[in-house]
């Protein structure tokens, strides 16, 4: 045990830089927005590592999702459809990592609740709006929509933090996609909504996984490691 077992201390750098990034979206300069964005996922990964050492399943899958998300953040900082497609692929891999993570973690409910099927309905609506304007990116967008919809549904089988994280991801990516592809769709707070919901999604998912992992370890206790090993048995 050490002082970094305090979630507030461990997550403080991520929270502070997240707030700074949201302010810089309006105040600039542009380089500071790019720089703070590139710091966010490494700081979130640092918080996870500080809280759950030693790293055992399912934490490596969480860190994999955060790493691919960092790749997406960096790639989307560059203009052009090629960079956008590369960033989309990186985030697609992040969502695949999260899907595997949520399926391997012990769940709060055995199957997705009925309300979670709203995600698929929403994805169909968004795709109907986007695809006529997506051009050569139509196929990657459909694949990505399927991945994020599956991720959010898998998240719905867990505790409230992960459920909220999945929902925030849907909001963030929907607003981002509509702003990029739908003609005439714009509003002053677009970038703020995209980034605030994205940062909330990542933070909530990370904290949900960390809290669940620490809770299982505490329940297992130092004198009875077998349950912890059984919980880790589904790890690769």
TORTI-64409 format. One record per residue (C-alpha): z, x, y; residue in three letters. Coordinates in steps of 0.02 Angstrom, whole numbers, padded with zeros to 5 digits, always signed. Layout:
<rs>
ZXYALA;...
</rs>
This chain:
<rs>
+00000+00000+00000UNK;-00034+00056+00178UNK;-00049-00014+00351UNK;-00230-00060+00322UNK;-00171-00195+00201UNK;-00150-00300+00359UNK;-00310-00404+00371UNK;-00297-00412+00561UNK;-00294-00222+00577UNK;-00434-00197+00450UNK;-00548-00328+00527UNK;-00505-00286+00709UNK;-00650-00163+00737UNK;-00776-00290+00669UNK;-00704-00430+00776UNK;-00699-00325+00934UNK;-00877-00258+00916UNK;-00938-00434+00871UNK;-00865-00501+01032UNK;-00938-00354+01130UNK;-01109-00382+01053UNK;-01109-00566+01102UNK;-01064-00520+01281UNK;-01199-00386+01287UNK;-01330-00514+01234UNK;-01316-00577+01413UNK;-01264-00422+01508UNK;-01369-00289+01422UNK;-01440-00160+01428UNK;-01555-00184+01279UNK;-01505-00020+01195UNK;-01322-00074+01193UNK;-01368-00236+01104UNK;-01463-00138+00971UNK;-01324-00009+00953UNK;-01183-00135+00932UNK;-01286-00237+00810UNK;-01311-00083+00702UNK;-01122-00053+00698UNK;-01071-00228+00642UNK;-01102-00226+00454UNK;-01033-00049+00429UNK;-00873-00105+00516UNK;-00864-00259+00406UNK;-00888-00151+00251UNK;-00751-00036+00313UNK;-00631-00183+00328UNK;-00669-00234+00149UNK;-00643-00058+00082UNK;-00480-00035+00175UNK;-00409-00197+00106UNK;-00460-00196-00077UNK;-00451-00016-00136UNK;-00476+00026-00277UNK;-00649-00053-00277UNK;-00672-00163-00429UNK;-00778-00315-00466UNK;-00829-00418-00374UNK;-00807-00308-00219UNK;-00958-00193-00251UNK;-01071-00347-00250UNK;-00998-00399-00082UNK;-01029-00225-00013UNK;-01207-00230-00081UNK;-01239-00392+00013UNK;-01166-00318+00172UNK;-01273-00161+00152UNK;-01434-00260+00134UNK;-01381-00367+00282UNK;-01361-00207+00384UNK;-01538-00159+00334UNK;-01599-00329+00394UNK;-01507-00311+00559UNK;-01587-00142+00593UNK;-01762-00192+00539UNK;-01761-00352+00642UNK;-01720-00249+00796UNK;-01900-00188+00799UNK;-02040-00301+00865UNK;-02187-00358+00761UNK;-02222-00463+00606UNK;-02215-00311+00491UNK;-02037-00269+00542UNK;-01991-00453+00533UNK;-02057-00464+00354UNK;-01962-00306+00306UNK;-01802-00375+00382UNK;-01830-00539+00291UNK;-01845-00445+00126UNK;-01684-00351+00159UNK;-01591-00512+00197UNK;-01669-00591+00043UNK;-01591-00454-00063UNK;-01426-00481+00027UNK;-01429-00665-00021UNK;-01472-00621-00201UNK;-01319-00508-00204UNK;-01212-00648-00133UNK;-01279-00772-00261UNK;-01233-00656-00404UNK;-01065-00624-00322UNK;-01023-00808-00306UNK;-01078-00845-00484UNK;-00972-00705-00557UNK;-00815-00739-00456UNK;-00687-00864-00523UNK;-00732-01030-00440UNK;-00631-01165-00356UNK;-00745-01297-00434UNK;-00858-01285-00587UNK;-01018-01345-00504UNK;-01085-01372-00327UNK;-01013-01528-00245UNK;-01128-01674-00209UNK;-01129-01641-00021UNK;-01203-01467-00046UNK;-01372-01543-00093UNK;-01391-01577+00093UNK;-01436-01392+00106UNK;-01594-01420+00005UNK;-01641-01573+00107UNK;-01617-01472+00266UNK;-01722-01327+00199UNK;-01864-01447+00161UNK;-01857-01516+00338UNK;-01855-01342+00415UNK;-01998-01282+00305UNK;-02099-01435+00354UNK;-02080-01384+00536UNK;-02111-01198+00510UNK;-02249-01180+00382UNK;-02392-01247+00490UNK;-02356-01105+00611UNK;-02302-00967+00490UNK;-02473-00895+00446UNK;-02466-00750+00323UNK;-02276-00759+00322UNK;-02276-00933+00243UNK;-02242-00873+00064UNK;-02101-00753+00112UNK;-02020-00890+00217UNK;-02022-01013+00071UNK;-01946-00882-00044UNK;-01813-00841+00084UNK;-01772-01025+00113UNK;-01748-01047-00075UNK;-01632-00896-00080UNK;-01523-00948+00065UNK;-01513-01127+00001UNK;-01457-01063-00169UNK;-01333-00945-00087UNK;-01254-01086+00014UNK;-01243-01199-00139UNK;-01160-01061-00240UNK;-01040-01031-00094UNK;-00993-01216-00098UNK;-00908-01190-00267UNK;-00776-01076-00189UNK;-00635-01087-00063UNK;-00650-01147+00115UNK;-00685-00976+00193UNK;-00835-00943+00082UNK;-00895-01123+00099UNK;-00891-01107+00289UNK;-00978-00938+00279UNK;-01122-01011+00180UNK;-01140-01156+00302UNK;-01140-01038+00452UNK;-01278-00936+00371UNK;-01385-01092+00356UNK;-01359-01131+00540UNK;-01395-00954+00597UNK;-01554-00930+00496UNK;-01619-01104+00538UNK;-01600-01076+00725UNK;-01677-00902+00710UNK;-01828-00965+00613UNK;-01858-01114+00726UNK;-01849-01004+00879UNK;-01975-00881+00807UNK;-02104-00998+00734UNK;-02091-01173+00809UNK;-02192-01187+00971UNK;-02093-01254+01118UNK;-01925-01229+01032UNK;-01812-01134+01148UNK;-01644-01150+01235UNK;-01541-01033+01340UNK;-01405-01000+01212UNK;-01526-00966+01067UNK;-01478-00783+01036UNK;-01294-00821+01058UNK;-01299-00962+00929UNK;-01397-00856+00805UNK;-01282-00706+00816UNK;-01115-00798+00832UNK;-01148-00903+00677UNK;-01217-00751+00584UNK;-01064-00646+00623UNK;-00950-00790+00576UNK;-01045-00811+00412UNK;-01028-00629+00363UNK;-00847-00618+00416UNK;-00796-00778+00328UNK;-00883-00731+00166UNK;-00807-00557+00169UNK;-00633-00622+00205UNK;-00650-00760+00074UNK;-00696-00633-00061UNK;-00561-00511-00005UNK;-00427-00646-00002UNK;-00476-00711-00174UNK;-00477-00535-00245UNK;-00307-00490-00173UNK;-00236-00655-00233UNK;-00294-00623-00412UNK;-00225-00446-00408UNK;-00058-00508-00342UNK;-00051-00641-00477UNK;-00089-00512-00611UNK;+00047-00396-00547UNK;+00071-00210-00584UNK;+00156-00243-00750UNK;+00019-00355-00820UNK;-00151-00278-00787UNK;-00239-00373-00925UNK;-00281-00529-00821UNK;-00356-00416-00687UNK;-00463-00331-00819UNK;-00518-00500-00883UNK;-00564-00553-00707UNK;-00668-00395-00692UNK;-00750-00416-00861UNK;-00903-00502-00788UNK;-00942-00353-00679UNK;-01097-00251-00718UNK;
</rs>
